């Protein structure tokens, strides 16, 4: 059984499933995917996202506001704590820093990041970290805010081994997306080889970042197997071993309600 540790189920294209989410979930079960973590990126879409997935015990959610979100509500730590107290919520985020799409004075982004860390610590729930072209400040703020107390995951990992080592030291897991299947992703592939077997996760980030052979097309959680197959080849272990390890790691980091 596989787990997709990071997807955006309220944003996937359901046309192949007659716009019926239940048909999509039936295919998820057919593909032996045991659990899905549906990630929030803003608060405006969050209530509808929660309504969509609430009937399914095999879906958990996070709550948070992506570092690139400009137009919606910027939550306080107290607001995140209130929303994150829902039992369906097993993580805070995605949060972090992104200097690729945002420019100028980014102190607001830093404060948003700190608010999320504060909420995670209050709730004792792990963090989902997004970082792009901001690795030094990401690590600095994680250290300053003592994020290691709750840990979490660096999702859709795109950095080097030096960054990975420091993240691991801060009690974070490393999650690999479809990017690891790209021929150009040599550095990420090297990290995948080196990350300890008890500290990695796999994800799709669907509907974004489809793995080979679907690159350039809409992504689905059912494609997480292609990430697992690539990791298996890199680590020179079986796909079943990757599934078993990444699933155990998911349950070690997160505590989803399965009832």
C-alpha positions in Angstrom: 0.0 0.0 0.0 1.1 3.5 -0.9 0.5 6.9 0.7 0.5 10.3 -1.1 1.8 12.6 1.6 1.1 15.8 -0.3 -1.7 16.5 -2.8 -4.4 19.2 -3.5 -7.5 17.1 -4.0 -9.8 20.2 -4.4 -7.8 21.2 -7.4 -7.5 18.0 -9.4 -9.2 17.6 -12.8 -12.2 15.3 -12.2 -13.3 15.2 -15.9 -11.8 11.7 -16.4 -14.1 10.6 -13.5 -17.3 12.3 -14.7 -16.7 15.1 -12.3 -17.5 12.7 -9.5 -15.1 12.7 -6.6 -16.3 9.3 -5.3 -15.4 7.7 -8.6 -11.9 9.2 -8.3 -11.6 7.8 -4.8 -12.7 4.4 -6.0 -9.7 4.5 -8.4 -7.4 5.5 -5.5 -8.5 2.4 -3.7 -8.0 0.3 -6.8 -4.4 1.6 -7.1 -3.7 0.4 -3.5 -3.3 3.9 -2.1 -4.0 3.7 1.6 -4.0 7.3 2.7 -3.9 10.9 1.2 -2.9 14.1 2.9 -4.7 17.0 1.3 -2.8 20.2 1.7 -4.3 23.7 2.2 -2.8 26.7 0.5 -5.3 29.4 1.5 -8.1 29.9 3.9 -10.7 31.0 1.4 -10.8 27.6 -0.3 -10.3 25.7 3.0 -13.9 25.2 4.1 -14.9 23.7 0.7 -11.8 21.5 0.7 -12.7 20.2 4.1 -16.3 19.5 3.1 -15.0 17.6 0.0 -12.8 15.2 1.9 -14.6 15.0 5.3 -16.6 11.8 4.4 -13.4 9.9 3.7 -11.4 8.4 6.7 -8.5 7.7 4.3 -8.0 11.5 3.7 -6.4 13.8 6.2 -5.8 17.5 5.8 -3.5 20.3 6.7 -4.4 23.9 7.4 -2.2 26.9 6.3 -1.5 29.6 3.8 1.1 29.2 1.1 4.0 31.7 1.1 3.0 33.0 -2.3 -0.6 33.7 -1.5 -1.1 37.5 -1.6 -4.8 38.2 -1.9 -6.5 36.2 0.8 -6.4 36.2 4.6 -3.1 36.2 6.3 -3.9 34.2 9.5 -2.6 34.9 13.0 -1.2 32.0 15.0 -4.3 32.0 17.1 -6.5 31.6 14.0 -4.4 28.7 12.7 -4.6 27.1 16.2 -8.4 27.3 16.1 -8.6 25.8 12.6 -5.9 23.2 13.3 -7.7 21.9 16.4 -10.0 19.9 14.1 -9.2 16.2 14.4 -9.1 15.9 10.6 -6.1 18.3 10.6 -2.8 16.4 11.1 -0.3 19.1 10.0 0.2 22.9 9.6 1.0 24.3 6.2 2.0 24.4 3.6 4.1 27.2 4.9 7.7 28.5 4.4 9.5 30.9 2.1 9.5 31.4 -1.7 11.8 33.9 -3.2 11.2 32.7 -6.8 7.7 34.2 -7.2 7.8 36.9 -4.5 10.0 40.0 -4.6 10.7 43.1 -2.6 10.3 43.4 1.1 9.4 39.9 2.2 9.1 40.5 5.9 5.4 39.6 5.7 6.4 36.2 4.4 8.8 35.7 7.2 6.1 36.6 9.8 3.6 34.3 8.2 6.1 31.5 8.4 6.7 32.2 12.1 3.0 32.3 12.8 2.6 28.8 11.3 5.5 27.4 13.3 4.0 28.9 16.5 0.7 27.3 15.8 2.3 24.0 15.0 4.1 24.0 18.3 1.0 25.0 20.2 -1.0 22.1 18.6 2.0 19.7 18.7 1.4 18.9 15.0 4.2 18.7 12.3 4.8 21.3 9.7 4.6 21.1 5.9 7.5 23.2 4.5 7.6 24.8 1.1 11.0 26.4 0.3 12.2 27.8 -3.1 15.3 29.8 -3.6 15.2 30.6 0.2 17.1 27.8 1.8 19.3 29.8 4.1 16.4 31.9 5.5 14.2 28.8 5.7 16.7 27.0 7.9 17.4 30.1 9.9 13.8 30.7 10.8 13.2 27.0 11.6 16.1 27.2 14.0 15.1 30.5 15.6 11.5 29.3 16.2 12.6 25.9 17.5 10.6 24.1 14.9 12.5 20.9 15.7 10.1 20.6 18.7 7.4 19.4 16.3 9.4 18.6 13.1 7.7 18.0 9.8 8.6 17.5 6.2 10.4 19.5 3.5 7.9 18.8 0.8 8.7 18.5 -2.9 12.4 18.5 -2.1 14.5 20.4 -4.7 17.6 21.3 -2.7 21.1 19.7 -2.2 22.4 17.2 0.2 23.8 19.9 2.5 20.4 21.4 3.0 18.9 17.9 3.4 21.4 17.1 6.2 20.5 20.3 8.1 16.8 19.7 7.7 17.2 16.1 9.0 19.1 17.5 12.0 16.1 19.8 12.7 13.8 16.7 13.0 12.4 17.0 9.4 11.7 14.4 6.9 12.4 14.8 3.2 9.6 14.2 0.6 10.2 13.5 -3.0 7.7 14.4 -5.8 7.5 13.6 -9.5 10.5 15.9 -10.0 12.7 13.1 -8.9 11.7 11.2 -12.1 13.0 14.0 -14.3 16.2 13.3 -16.2 17.5 16.8 -15.2 17.0 16.2 -11.5 20.4 14.6 -10.9 21.1 16.5 -7.6 17.7 15.5 -6.2 18.3 11.9 -7.2 21.6 11.9 -5.3 19.8 13.2 -2.2 17.2 10.4 -2.6 20.0 7.8 -2.5 21.4 9.3 0.7 18.4 10.1 2.8 18.0 7.5 5.6 15.3 4.9 4.9 13.4 6.0 8.0 13.3 9.7 7.0 11.8 9.9 3.5 8.2 10.3 2.2 6.8 10.3 -1.3 4.2 12.6 -2.8 2.6 13.8 -6.0 1.8 17.5 -5.2 -1.1 16.8 -7.6 -2.4 18.4 -9.8 1.1 19.8 -10.3 4.4 18.3 -11.2 3.4 15.1 -12.9 6.1 12.4 -13.0 7.6 10.8 -16.1 5.8 9.5 -18.2 3.0 12.0 -17.6 5.2 15.2 -17.4 3.3 18.2 -18.7 -0.1 16.7 -18.1 -2.4 16.9 -15.0 -1.1 15.0 -12.0 -3.1 12.6 -9.8 -2.4 10.9 -6.5 -2.6 7.6 -8.4 0.7 8.5 -10.0 2.5 8.3 -6.7 3.6 4.8 -7.7 5.9 6.3 -10.4 7.7 8.3 -7.6 8.0 5.1 -5.6 9.4 3.2 -8.6 12.1 5.9 -9.1 13.1 5.9 -5.5 13.3 2.1 -5.5 15.7 2.3 -8.4 17.8 4.9 -6.8 18.0 3.1 -3.5 18.4 -0.3 -5.1 15.5 -1.8 -3.2 12.1 -3.1 -4.3 9.0 -0.9 -4.9 7.3 -2.9 -2.1 10.1 -1.9 0.2 9.7 1.8 -0.7 5.9 1.5 -0.1 6.4 -0.1 3.2 9.1 2.3 4.4 7.4 5.5 3.2 4.1 4.4 4.7 5.7 3.6 8.1 7.5 7.0 7.9 4.2 8.8 7.2 2.5 7.3 10.3 5.6 8.0 12.4 5.5 11.7 11.5 1.8 12.2 11.3 -1.0 10.8 13.4 -4.0 10.5 11.2 -7.3 9.4 12.6 -8.2 6.2 10.9 -11.6 5.8 12.6 
